[in-house]
Amino acid sequence: QLAQLAQTTAFLSDVQVRILDHEQQILAAAGTGGASAEMTWVFQNATTAAPGQPVETMILVAPARADPSGVEPHTVAPPVQAPATGVISVRRLPSPWGDRLFFRNERVEGEMVGEAVPAQLAMAYPITGTTSFSLPVGLSLEVVRAPLRVTAPIEAGEQVLGYVELSSPPDFVSATLAVIRRAFLLAAAVATAVAIAAGLVVSRGLTAPLAGLGQATARMNSGDLTARAPVHGNDEIGLLAIQFNQMAAALEASFAALAAERDALRRFVADASHELRTPITALRTFFELLLDNAGQDQAVQREFLQESQSQIDRLERLTNNLLNLSRLEGGLVKLQPDTHAVSNLLRGVAAPFNPLAQERQIDLRVALPARDLSIYCDRGQLESALTNLIDNALKFTPTGGQVTVGAEPAGGGVSLWVKDNGPGIAADELPYIFERFHRGREATAGGSGLGLAIVQSIVQAHGGQVEVLSQVGVGSRFVLTLPGATDVPSPG
């Protein structure tokens, strides 16, 4: 009876049970180790028992099977024959959620339990020959035992008859912690993977613009000033890329301006050398002839000396123009501005050309505005610019033509203009007429080719601008626009 009690308690409680005497000697022990997975409970119903006959209950625990998780029928053979009215078969099966107990009630009327009693399990779902438990991956049905021990005395009054000792219960805390630990490890692994992926994406977002900026810098270092960094967004790296591109554009513009200035200087030196070489060559020829027999003739000597004087005058004009132009472009000319009446300025510039205009039968006019204007300028420099324009107009205007010098208000400034009805300038030549030593294809009159370049430099030194409107066969109109015009009361 003690053994059956220990086995039943161990079976139902899933603990190790030991029954000890008063000297703590083992009387019965059961549980763990070879614990059975099945139990057969044979009992006699009290209603069928004879009067005065005690109700007997027999507890039989079947041996543990090799495969406790199977659910096929199992046969329990009680070791004794006993009258009974029923048999309850109990099976304990492990599962991912803890052990589960399954009961099946087999009623036996008027029979002796002497034959094998089938102990089939009744479950919440039908059981077939192929039914089996499947566990989630990573879970195990191995029971973890806690190192706990509880001993309770069995007393009769004040006398201790023995002890009941329960030990090695299932360690549900450890199992739960193990599950939680695995869950946290899995979550940590997933979080780590997500963090790594996010880090790669973020780092890619950071390194890609920097890589593009580095590539653009390398291209610029190799001499490619057109290199630009890609702009991604408006963050700090994007602003850095924008500033880098602005710097690159400024450098490119600066180098382009330097290259243009270098090319212009080369052309200037070449053109100046050509212009200087022509009169120098003529002078050398005249001197060589004078040293030969031609120098014995007084008339020839006079002619050569007159031509030499012309070439020297040409050299003087050319060198003066070159000097003035270089000083203007270099910012070395210090203007001495003052307020001047436009009418006096135009009359004073046109007056010296009246004899030449009459000689060539050209009508030279001065067109003044209805209300006189004043202009703040360096009169000497501005007269030089207008003189160049009037001189060119008289050179290219045919006999019987007309040249007009005038002025008019222009917004907050004043426009001075020189108009002629000469041959005009071809449209494809207009962008180049203010370049040094430029001469039109149809030009027949002599000149250094520096006059219009000097005009442009003088106007720009005053903060103004010059433009030309021309049509072939109709004539040209040069306009100098300067700031700071005011009304001047008319005299009288």
C-alpha positions as CSV (number, residue, x, y, z in Angstrom):
1,Q,0.0,0.0,0.0
2,L,2.8,2.5,0.8
3,A,4.5,1.7,-2.5
4,Q,1.2,2.2,-4.4
5,L,0.6,5.5,-2.5
6,A,4.1,6.7,-3.2
7,Q,3.8,5.7,-6.9
8,T,0.4,7.4,-7.2
9,T,1.6,10.6,-5.6
10,A,4.8,10.6,-7.6
11,F,2.8,10.0,-10.8
12,L,0.1,12.7,-10.2
13,S,2.5,15.3,-8.7
14,D,5.5,14.6,-11.0
15,V,7.8,14.7,-8.0
16,Q,10.1,12.2,-6.2
17,V,8.3,10.8,-3.2
18,R,9.9,9.0,-0.3
19,I,8.1,7.6,2.8
20,L,10.4,7.3,5.8
21,D,9.9,5.8,9.2
22,H,10.5,7.6,12.4
23,E,14.2,6.9,12.1
24,Q,14.1,8.3,8.5
25,Q,14.7,4.9,7.0
26,I,13.1,4.5,3.5
27,L,9.9,2.5,3.5
28,A,8.8,3.3,0.0
29,A,10.1,5.5,-2.8
30,A,8.8,6.5,-6.2
31,G,9.1,9.2,-8.9
32,T,11.7,10.6,-11.4
33,G,14.2,8.3,-12.9
34,G,12.1,5.3,-13.8
35,A,8.7,7.1,-13.2
36,S,5.9,5.5,-15.2
37,A,3.9,7.3,-17.8
38,E,0.7,5.3,-17.2
39,M,-1.4,4.3,-14.3
40,T,-4.4,2.0,-13.9
41,W,-6.9,2.7,-11.1
42,V,-9.1,-0.3,-10.3
43,F,-11.9,0.5,-7.9
44,Q,-15.2,-1.0,-6.6
45,N,-18.2,1.3,-6.6
46,A,-19.6,1.7,-3.1
47,T,-23.2,1.3,-4.4
48,T,-22.4,-2.3,-5.6
49,A,-20.5,-3.4,-2.5
50,A,-22.1,-5.8,-0.1
51,P,-23.4,-4.4,3.2
52,G,-20.7,-4.2,5.7
53,Q,-18.1,-5.0,3.1
54,P,-15.4,-2.3,2.8
55,V,-14.9,-0.6,-0.5
56,E,-11.5,-1.6,-1.9
57,T,-9.5,0.4,-4.3
58,M,-6.5,-1.0,-6.1
59,I,-3.9,1.3,-7.6
60,L,-1.7,-0.3,-10.2
61,V,1.0,1.6,-12.0
62,A,2.1,0.1,-15.3
63,P,5.8,0.0,-16.2
64,A,7.2,3.0,-18.2
65,R,7.1,2.5,-21.9
66,A,10.0,3.0,-24.3
67,D,8.0,5.7,-26.2
68,P,5.8,7.6,-23.7
69,S,4.7,10.1,-26.3
70,G,2.9,7.5,-28.4
71,V,-0.9,7.3,-28.2
72,E,-1.5,3.8,-29.5
73,P,-3.5,1.5,-27.1
74,H,-1.6,-0.1,-24.2
75,T,-2.6,-3.1,-22.2
76,V,-2.2,-3.1,-18.4
77,A,-2.2,-6.5,-16.7
78,P,-3.0,-6.3,-12.9
79,P,-0.9,-8.7,-10.9
80,V,-3.9,-9.9,-8.9
81,Q,-7.5,-10.8,-9.5
82,A,-10.0,-8.6,-7.7
83,P,-13.7,-7.9,-8.0
84,A,-14.2,-4.5,-9.5
85,T,-16.9,-2.4,-11.1
86,G,-14.6,0.0,-13.0
87,V,-11.2,0.7,-14.3
88,I,-9.7,4.2,-14.9
89,S,-6.7,4.4,-17.1
90,V,-4.5,7.5,-16.7
91,R,-1.6,8.5,-18.9
92,R,0.7,11.5,-18.5
93,L,2.1,12.9,-21.6
94,P,4.6,15.7,-21.9
95,S,3.8,18.6,-24.2
96,P,5.3,22.0,-24.9
97,W,3.0,23.5,-22.3
98,G,3.8,21.0,-19.5
99,D,2.6,17.5,-18.7
100,R,-1.0,16.6,-19.6
101,L,-3.1,13.9,-17.9
102,F,-5.6,11.9,-19.9
103,F,-8.3,9.7,-18.3
104,R,-10.4,6.9,-19.6
105,N,-13.2,5.2,-17.6
106,E,-13.9,1.5,-18.4
107,R,-16.8,0.1,-16.4
108,V,-16.7,-3.6,-15.6
109,E,-19.9,-5.2,-14.3
110,G,-19.6,-8.4,-12.3
111,E,-16.3,-9.4,-13.6
112,M,-13.0,-10.1,-12.1
113,V,-10.2,-8.0,-13.2
114,G,-8.1,-11.0,-14.0
115,E,-7.6,-10.5,-17.7
116,A,-5.8,-7.8,-19.4
117,V,-7.5,-4.5,-19.1
118,P,-7.2,-2.3,-22.2
119,A,-6.1,1.2,-21.1
120,Q,-6.9,3.4,-24.2
121,L,-6.6,7.1,-23.7
122,A,-9.6,9.4,-24.3
123,M,-8.4,12.8,-25.5
124,A,-9.9,16.0,-26.6
125,Y,-9.5,15.0,-30.2
126,P,-9.7,11.7,-32.1
127,I,-6.7,9.4,-31.9
128,T,-5.7,7.3,-34.8
129,G,-2.9,5.0,-35.4
130,T,-0.8,7.7,-37.0
131,T,-1.5,10.5,-34.5
132,S,1.6,11.9,-32.8
133,F,2.8,15.0,-31.1
134,S,5.0,17.5,-33.0
135,L,7.0,20.1,-31.1
136,P,8.0,23.5,-32.2
137,V,11.6,23.8,-33.4
138,G,13.9,24.5,-30.6
139,L,11.6,23.2,-27.8
140,S,12.4,20.1,-25.8
141,L,10.2,17.9,-23.6
142,E,13.1,17.1,-21.3
143,V,12.0,18.0,-17.7
144,V,14.3,20.2,-15.7
145,R,14.2,19.4,-12.0
146,A,14.6,21.9,-9.2
147,P,17.0,21.0,-6.3
148,L,14.2,21.4,-3.7
149,R,13.3,19.1,-0.9
150,V,10.3,19.2,1.5
151,T,9.9,16.9,4.5
152,A,6.7,16.7,6.5
153,P,6.3,14.5,9.6
154,I,3.4,12.0,10.0
155,E,2.2,12.4,13.6
156,A,-0.3,10.6,15.8
157,G,-0.8,13.0,18.6
158,E,2.6,13.9,19.8
159,Q,4.3,10.8,18.4
160,V,6.1,11.0,15.1
161,L,5.3,7.9,13.1
162,G,7.3,8.8,10.0
163,Y,8.0,11.3,7.4
164,V,6.9,12.1,3.8
165,E,9.6,13.6,1.7
166,L,8.9,15.4,-1.7
167,S,11.8,16.4,-3.8
168,S,13.0,17.2,-7.3
169,P,9.8,18.9,-8.6
170,P,9.7,20.3,-12.1
171,D,11.6,23.5,-12.3
172,F,9.0,25.6,-14.2
173,V,10.9,28.8,-13.3
174,S,14.0,27.6,-15.0
175,A,12.0,26.3,-18.0
176,T,10.2,29.6,-18.2
177,L,13.4,31.5,-18.0
178,A,14.9,29.3,-20.6
179,V,12.0,30.0,-22.9
180,I,12.2,33.7,-22.1
181,R,16.0,33.6,-22.6
182,R,15.6,31.9,-26.0
183,A,13.0,34.5,-26.9
184,F,15.2,37.3,-25.8
185,L,18.2,35.8,-27.7
186,L,16.0,35.5,-30.8
187,A,14.8,39.0,-30.4
188,A,18.3,40.3,-29.8
189,A,19.5,38.4,-32.9
190,V,16.7,39.9,-35.0
191,A,17.3,43.4,-33.5
192,T,21.0,43.0,-34.2
193,A,20.3,42.0,-37.8
194,V,17.9,45.0,-38.2
195,A,20.4,47.3,-36.6
196,I,23.1,46.1,-38.9
197,A,20.9,46.5,-41.9
198,A,19.8,49.9,-40.8
199,G,23.4,50.9,-40.1
200,L,24.4,49.8,-43.6
201,V,21.6,51.8,-45.1
202,V,22.4,54.9,-43.0
203,S,26.2,54.5,-43.6
204,R,25.5,54.1,-47.3
205,G,23.5,57.3,-47.2
206,L,26.4,59.1,-45.5
207,T,29.3,57.6,-47.5
208,A,27.7,57.9,-50.9
209,P,27.6,61.7,-51.0
210,L,31.1,61.9,-49.4
211,A,32.4,59.4,-52.1
212,G,30.8,61.6,-54.8
213,L,32.4,64.7,-53.3
214,G,35.8,62.9,-53.1
215,Q,35.5,61.9,-56.8
216,A,34.7,65.4,-57.8
217,T,37.7,66.7,-55.8
218,A,39.9,64.1,-57.4
219,R,38.7,65.2,-60.9
220,M,39.4,68.9,-60.1
221,N,42.8,68.0,-58.8
222,S,43.6,66.3,-62.1
223,G,42.6,69.5,-63.9
224,D,38.9,68.9,-64.8
225,L,37.3,72.2,-63.6
226,T,33.9,71.1,-64.9
227,A,33.7,68.4,-62.1
228,R,30.7,68.9,-59.8
229,A,29.7,66.9,-56.7
230,P,26.2,65.3,-56.7
231,V,23.8,66.9,-54.2
232,H,21.7,64.6,-52.1
233,G,19.2,66.5,-49.9
234,N,19.6,69.6,-47.8
235,D,21.5,68.2,-44.9
236,E,25.0,69.3,-43.9
237,I,26.6,67.1,-46.6
238,G,24.2,68.4,-49.2
239,L,25.1,72.0,-48.2
240,L,28.8,71.1,-48.4
241,A,28.3,69.7,-51.9
242,I,26.4,72.9,-52.9
243,Q,29.2,75.1,-51.6
244,F,31.8,72.9,-53.3
245,N,30.0,73.3,-56.6
246,Q,29.8,77.0,-56.1
247,M,33.5,77.2,-55.4
248,A,34.2,74.9,-58.4
249,A,32.1,77.2,-60.7
250,A,33.9,80.3,-59.4
251,L,37.3,78.6,-60.0
252,E,36.2,77.5,-63.5
253,A,35.0,81.1,-64.3
254,S,38.3,82.5,-62.9
255,F,40.4,80.2,-64.9
256,A,38.3,80.8,-68.0
257,A,38.8,84.6,-67.5
258,L,42.5,84.1,-67.0
259,A,42.6,81.9,-70.2
260,A,40.7,84.5,-72.1
261,E,43.0,87.3,-70.8
262,R,46.0,85.2,-71.7
263,D,44.7,84.6,-75.2
264,A,43.8,88.3,-75.6
265,L,47.3,89.2,-74.4
266,R,48.9,86.9,-76.9
267,R,46.7,88.4,-79.7
268,F,47.5,91.9,-78.5
269,V,51.3,91.2,-78.6
270,A,51.0,89.6,-82.0
271,D,48.8,92.4,-83.4
272,A,50.9,95.2,-81.8
273,S,54.1,93.6,-83.2
274,H,52.5,93.5,-86.6
275,E,51.3,97.1,-86.4
276,L,54.7,98.3,-85.2
277,R,56.6,96.3,-87.7
278,T,54.9,98.0,-90.7
279,P,56.1,101.6,-90.1
280,I,59.5,100.3,-88.9
281,T,59.9,98.4,-92.1
282,A,59.0,101.4,-94.1
283,L,61.5,103.6,-92.2
284,R,64.2,101.1,-92.7
285,T,63.5,101.0,-96.5
286,F,63.6,104.8,-96.7
287,F,66.9,105.0,-94.8
288,E,68.5,102.3,-97.0
289,L,67.4,104.2,-100.1
290,L,68.8,107.5,-98.8
291,L,72.1,105.8,-98.1
292,D,72.3,104.6,-101.7
293,N,72.4,106.7,-104.8
294,A,68.8,107.9,-104.4
295,G,70.0,110.1,-101.6
296,Q,71.8,112.3,-104.1
297,D,68.5,113.6,-105.5
298,Q,67.1,116.5,-103.3
299,A,63.5,115.8,-104.4
300,V,63.8,112.1,-103.5
301,Q,65.3,113.0,-100.2
302,R,62.4,115.3,-99.4
303,E,59.8,112.7,-100.4
304,F,61.5,110.0,-98.3
305,L,61.8,112.4,-95.3
306,Q,58.1,113.3,-95.6
307,E,57.1,109.6,-95.7
308,S,59.4,108.9,-92.8
309,Q,57.6,111.7,-90.8
310,S,54.3,110.1,-91.6
311,Q,55.5,106.7,-90.4
312,I,56.9,108.3,-87.2
313,D,53.5,110.0,-86.6
314,R,51.8,106.7,-87.1
315,L,54.2,105.1,-84.6
316,E,53.5,107.8,-82.1
317,R,49.7,107.5,-82.4
318,L,50.0,103.7,-82.2
319,T,52.2,103.8,-79.1
320,N,50.1,106.4,-77.4
321,N,46.9,104.4,-78.1
322,L,48.6,101.3,-76.8
323,L,49.7,103.1,-73.7
324,N,46.3,104.7,-73.1
325,L,44.5,101.4,-73.6
326,S,46.8,99.4,-71.3
327,R,46.5,102.0,-68.6
328,L,42.7,102.1,-68.9
329,E,42.4,98.3,-68.9
330,G,44.8,98.1,-66.0
331,G,42.9,100.7,-63.9
332,L,45.9,103.0,-63.9
333,V,44.1,106.0,-65.2
334,K,42.8,108.2,-62.4
335,L,39.6,109.9,-63.6
336,Q,39.0,113.5,-62.6
337,P,35.2,113.7,-62.9
338,D,33.2,116.8,-62.7
339,T,29.7,118.0,-63.7
340,H,29.5,119.3,-67.2
341,A,26.7,120.4,-69.5
342,V,26.0,118.0,-72.2
343,S,25.5,120.7,-74.8
344,N,28.9,122.3,-74.2
345,L,30.5,118.9,-74.3
346,L,29.0,117.9,-77.7
347,R,29.7,121.3,-79.3
348,G,33.3,121.2,-78.1
349,V,33.8,117.7,-79.5
350,A,32.3,118.4,-82.9
351,A,33.8,121.8,-83.6
352,P,37.3,120.5,-84.6
353,F,35.9,118.2,-87.2
354,N,33.9,120.9,-89.1
355,P,36.8,121.7,-91.6
356,L,37.3,118.0,-92.4
357,A,33.5,117.4,-92.8
358,Q,33.3,120.4,-95.2
359,E,36.3,119.1,-97.1
360,R,34.6,115.8,-97.6
361,Q,31.2,117.4,-98.2
362,I,29.7,115.6,-95.2
363,D,26.9,117.2,-93.1
364,L,28.1,117.2,-89.5
365,R,25.3,118.0,-87.1
366,V,24.8,118.3,-83.3
367,A,21.4,117.2,-82.0
368,L,20.7,118.5,-78.5
369,P,17.8,117.5,-76.2
370,A,15.0,120.0,-75.7
371,R,16.1,120.5,-72.1
372,D,19.8,120.5,-71.5
373,L,21.4,117.8,-69.4
374,S,24.4,117.6,-67.2
375,I,26.8,114.7,-66.8
376,Y,29.3,113.8,-64.2
377,C,32.5,112.6,-66.0
378,D,36.1,113.1,-66.8
379,R,35.6,115.5,-69.7
380,G,39.0,114.9,-71.3
381,Q,38.5,111.1,-71.4
382,L,34.9,111.3,-72.6
383,E,36.0,113.8,-75.3
384,S,38.6,111.3,-76.4
385,A,35.9,108.6,-76.7
386,L,33.6,110.8,-78.7
387,T,36.5,112.0,-80.9
388,N,37.3,108.4,-81.9
389,L,33.6,107.8,-82.8
390,I,33.3,111.0,-84.9
391,D,36.6,110.3,-86.6
392,N,35.5,106.8,-87.6
393,A,32.1,108.1,-88.8
394,L,33.8,110.7,-91.1
395,K,36.2,108.1,-92.4
396,F,33.5,105.7,-93.5
397,T,30.7,108.1,-94.5
398,P,30.7,108.7,-98.3
399,T,30.7,112.2,-99.9
400,G,27.3,113.9,-99.4
401,G,26.5,111.8,-96.3
402,Q,25.6,112.9,-92.8
403,V,27.1,112.4,-89.3
404,T,25.0,113.4,-86.3
405,V,26.2,113.8,-82.7
406,G,23.4,113.9,-80.0
407,A,22.3,113.2,-76.5
408,E,19.1,112.1,-74.7
409,P,18.1,111.1,-71.2
410,A,18.3,107.3,-70.5
411,G,16.6,106.3,-67.2
412,G,18.8,107.7,-64.5
413,G,21.6,108.6,-66.9
414,V,22.3,110.1,-70.3
415,S,23.1,108.5,-73.7
416,L,25.5,110.2,-76.0
417,W,25.4,108.9,-79.6
418,V,27.1,109.3,-82.9
419,K,25.2,108.3,-86.0
420,D,26.2,108.0,-89.7
421,N,24.8,106.8,-92.9
422,G,27.9,105.0,-94.0
423,P,28.2,101.4,-95.3
424,G,27.2,99.8,-92.0
425,I,28.7,96.8,-90.2
426,A,27.9,93.2,-91.0
427,A,26.0,91.4,-88.3
428,D,28.7,88.7,-87.9
429,E,31.3,91.4,-87.2
430,L,29.4,93.3,-84.5
431,P,30.5,91.0,-81.6
432,Y,34.2,91.7,-82.4
433,I,34.3,95.4,-83.3
434,F,35.4,96.5,-79.8
435,E,38.4,94.1,-79.7
436,R,41.9,95.4,-80.1
437,F,43.3,95.7,-83.6
438,H,40.0,94.6,-85.2
439,R,39.2,96.0,-88.6
440,G,36.1,95.3,-90.7
441,R,36.4,93.3,-93.9
442,E,35.1,96.3,-95.9
443,A,37.4,98.8,-94.2
444,T,39.5,100.9,-96.6
445,A,40.5,103.8,-94.4
446,G,43.7,103.5,-92.4
447,G,43.7,103.1,-88.7
448,S,45.3,101.2,-85.8
449,G,42.2,99.2,-84.9
450,L,42.4,100.4,-81.3
451,G,39.9,103.3,-81.4
452,L,36.8,101.4,-80.4
453,A,38.6,99.4,-77.8
454,I,39.7,102.7,-76.2
455,V,36.1,104.0,-76.4
456,Q,34.8,100.9,-74.6
457,S,37.5,101.1,-71.9
458,I,36.8,104.8,-71.2
459,V,33.0,104.2,-70.9
460,Q,33.5,101.2,-68.6
461,A,35.9,103.3,-66.4
462,H,32.9,105.7,-65.9
463,G,30.6,102.8,-65.0
464,G,28.7,103.0,-68.3
465,Q,28.3,100.8,-71.3
466,V,28.6,101.1,-75.1
467,E,26.6,99.5,-77.8
468,V,26.3,99.7,-81.5
469,L,23.3,99.4,-83.8
470,S,24.2,98.9,-87.4
471,Q,22.6,97.8,-90.7
472,V,24.6,97.2,-93.9
473,G,23.8,99.8,-96.5
474,V,22.0,102.1,-94.0
475,G,24.6,103.1,-91.4
476,S,25.6,102.8,-87.8
477,R,24.7,104.3,-84.5
478,F,27.1,104.1,-81.5
479,V,25.6,104.8,-78.1
480,L,27.5,105.6,-74.9
481,T,25.2,105.3,-71.8
482,L,26.6,106.9,-68.6
483,P,25.0,107.3,-65.2
484,G,24.1,110.4,-63.3
485,A,22.3,112.8,-65.7
486,T,20.5,115.8,-64.3
487,D,18.6,118.7,-65.8
488,V,20.5,121.9,-66.3
489,P,18.5,125.2,-66.7
490,S,18.8,126.6,-70.2
491,P,20.7,129.9,-70.3
492,G,18.7,133.1,-70.7
